[in-house]
């Protein structure tokens, strides 16, 4: 699996830890920054990553900001992307199994580094379960189509 990751300046320290963790697990990861503490607006990074996931360049993506909430909001504005803020093992697992989220977001001010690594592992191991969740995800896809015509 080829994965893309990005953060704002607040999320950068946690992003760097997650990148190293992914590399240690031999996951192919493309880091789109940020790479220093220069302030950057999280919507700029979130949009860039979500667009690349929507185009199919990457199967999954991870976004990190202070809370994970802002990045999730931004990524969910891009048609075809389902992003979920994950802060515990259950939310990380269900983001995939129930919602088929291709983008996981986390907050560096909410999740510690060891928990973040665990959440990433859980999220990467989980697959969409389909079943009763399939028609719900299809309704989300239909909303994308309806509100993003032309």
N, C-alpha and C positions, 0 to 999 in steps of 0.2 A: 504494500500500500504506500502511495505517495501522499504525504501530508504537508499542509502549509500552515505556518504559524506566524502570528504577528501580535504586537502590543503597542500601547502608548508608552510614554516615558514612566508613568507610575507602575505599569505592569512589567516593564523591561527586566528587572531583577528576577522575577518569578519565571518569565518567559525563557531567560537564559538557562535557568535550572531545568525547566521542562525540555528544552532543546537538547541539553546534555543527556538527560534521562532517555529521551527517544533515541538518540544516537547510540547510547549504550545498549539499547534493545534492538539495534540494527534496523530501526525504522527510518526510511528515507524521508527526510524533513527539509523543507525549504523555508528559511527564516526571512521574512520580508521586513524585519525591523520592528521597532526602532533599535538602534545600536548604541545610543548614548542617552544622557539625561536631558538633552535639549527638549523643552516642552513641545508636544505635538497634540493636536486634537484627535481623540480616539475615533471620531467618525471617518477621518481620512484613511486610517489603517483598516478599520472594519469594512468599509466599502470596498477597498482594493482587494482584500482577502475574499470577501463574499462573492464578488464578481468572478473571481478566478474559480471558485468552487462551482458557481452557477454555470460557467462555461464548460465545466467538466475537466478542467486542467488538473484538478485534485479531487480525490474521493471525499476527503475530510479536511477540516481546518480547525485550528484552535486560536482563539482570541483572548487576550488578557488585558484588563484595565484595572482600575481600583476596585470596583465591585463585580464586574462581569456583566452587569445589567445594561449599561450603555452600549457595550459592544454587541450584546444580544439584540437590542432594539435596532441598531444600525444594520446588522447582518440580515435581520428578518425583513428589512425594507427591500432587499434585493430579491426579485422574483426567482422562485425555484429554490431558495435557501430556507432551511429550517435550522435555527440556532437556539440553543438552550443554555441558560446559565446553570452551571453545576457547582454545588458546594458541599455535597455529601455523596456517599457511595450510591444511595438509592436514586438520587436525581441523575447521576452520571449514567447509571445502567438504563433507567427508564427513558432518558433522552434518546437513546438508540432503539431500545426494544419497543417502546410504545409510540414514539414520535418520529423515528427515523431521522433524527437530527444529524445533519452532515457537519455542523459547526458546534463546537463546545466552547463556551466562554467561562472564564473564571475571574475572580477578583483577587488581586494581590494583597488587598487589605482585609480580605475575608478568609482566604485559604492559605495555610502554611505550605511550605515547600514539600514536606513529606506527604501531606494529604493531597496536594496537587498531583504529585507523581502517581499516587494510588488511584486518584480519580481518572487520570489519563489512561492508565492501564485498564481500568474497568470499562471506560467508554470505548476504548479500542477493541476490547475483547467482545463487546456486546454487538449483536446484529439485530436488525429489525425483525420482530416476531411475526408481523402480519396479523393474521387472525382477526379478532375484533377491532384491532387498531388500524387495519388496512383501509376500511371505508372512511375512517376519521382523517387519516393522512391524505386520502384522495380528496376529501372536502377541502383541506388546506390547499392542495394543489389547484383545485377549481377556483378558490378565492384569488390565488395568484393570477390565473388566467383572466378572471373577470375584471379585476382591478388594474391589470397591466396590459390591456389590449393595445396593440399597435405601438 
